[in-house]
Amino acid sequence: MLIFSFLVGGVAGSLYFGGLWYTVRQLPATNRPALLLLGSFLLRLTLLLGALYLLTSAHWSYLLSALVGLLLARTLLIRHWGPKGMTRDT
């Protein structure tokens, strides 16, 4: 069940951050950017919180596993879609 929670978190994170990326890409082409941002945010947040809520009804460790999956999806999407050629100062 922990692996399933991890995968649910990864999919939810991919949908959330992928939806954010798509929304930002659509902003220049829309006549109502505020409505697009608000609608996208509400939809993405509803899906994310719904998935996490279903996992919390079972056990807190499932929620923790899902959050790790969500953060991993975020990290992978940032590396894939992020600025190219930038180095990180350590």
C-alpha positions as CSV (number, residue, x, y, z in Angstrom):
1,M,0.0,0.0,0.0
2,L,2.9,2.4,0.6
3,I,4.1,1.9,-3.0
4,F,0.6,2.6,-4.2
5,S,0.5,5.8,-2.1
6,F,3.8,6.8,-3.5
7,L,2.5,6.3,-7.1
8,V,-0.7,8.2,-6.3
9,G,1.4,11.1,-5.0
10,G,3.6,11.0,-8.1
11,V,0.6,11.1,-10.4
12,A,-1.1,13.8,-8.4
13,G,2.1,15.9,-8.4
14,S,2.6,15.4,-12.1
15,L,-1.0,16.5,-12.8
16,Y,-0.7,19.5,-10.5
17,F,2.6,20.8,-11.7
18,G,2.0,19.7,-15.3
19,G,-1.3,21.6,-15.2
20,L,0.5,24.6,-13.8
21,W,3.1,24.5,-16.6
22,Y,0.3,24.2,-19.2
23,T,-1.6,27.1,-17.7
24,V,1.4,29.4,-17.7
25,R,2.1,28.5,-21.3
26,Q,-1.5,29.4,-22.2
27,L,-1.5,32.9,-20.5
28,P,-0.2,34.9,-23.5
29,A,-3.0,33.5,-25.8
30,T,-5.9,34.2,-23.4
31,N,-8.1,37.3,-23.1
32,R,-8.8,36.6,-19.4
33,P,-5.6,35.5,-17.7
34,A,-6.9,36.0,-14.2
35,L,-9.9,33.7,-14.8
36,L,-7.5,31.1,-16.4
37,L,-5.2,31.2,-13.4
38,L,-8.0,31.0,-10.8
39,G,-9.8,28.2,-12.6
40,S,-6.7,26.2,-13.1
41,F,-5.6,26.7,-9.5
42,L,-9.0,25.6,-8.2
43,L,-9.1,22.5,-10.4
44,R,-5.5,21.5,-9.7
45,L,-5.9,22.0,-5.9
46,T,-9.2,20.1,-5.8
47,L,-7.7,17.1,-7.6
48,L,-4.6,17.2,-5.4
49,L,-6.4,17.5,-2.1
50,G,-8.9,14.9,-3.1
51,A,-6.2,12.4,-3.8
52,L,-4.4,13.2,-0.5
53,Y,-7.7,13.1,1.5
54,L,-8.5,9.6,0.3
55,L,-5.1,8.4,1.4
56,T,-5.3,10.0,4.8
57,S,-8.4,8.0,5.7
58,A,-6.2,4.9,5.9
59,H,-3.0,5.8,7.8
60,W,-0.6,8.7,8.1
61,S,2.2,6.7,6.6
62,Y,0.3,6.5,3.3
63,L,0.0,10.3,3.3
64,L,3.8,10.6,3.9
65,S,4.5,8.2,1.1
66,A,2.3,10.2,-1.2
67,L,4.0,13.4,-0.3
68,V,7.4,11.9,-1.1
69,G,6.0,10.9,-4.5
70,L,4.6,14.4,-5.1
71,L,7.9,16.0,-4.3
72,L,9.8,13.6,-6.5
73,A,7.4,14.4,-9.4
74,R,8.0,18.1,-8.8
75,T,11.7,17.7,-8.8
76,L,11.7,15.6,-12.0
77,L,9.4,18.1,-13.8
78,I,11.6,21.0,-12.8
79,R,14.6,19.2,-14.2
80,H,12.8,18.4,-17.4
81,W,11.1,21.8,-18.0
82,G,13.4,24.1,-16.1
83,P,15.9,26.5,-17.5
84,K,18.6,24.9,-19.5
85,G,22.3,25.6,-18.9
86,M,21.9,27.0,-15.4
87,T,24.1,25.6,-12.7
88,R,23.4,25.5,-9.1
89,D,25.7,27.2,-6.6
90,T,26.7,24.9,-3.7
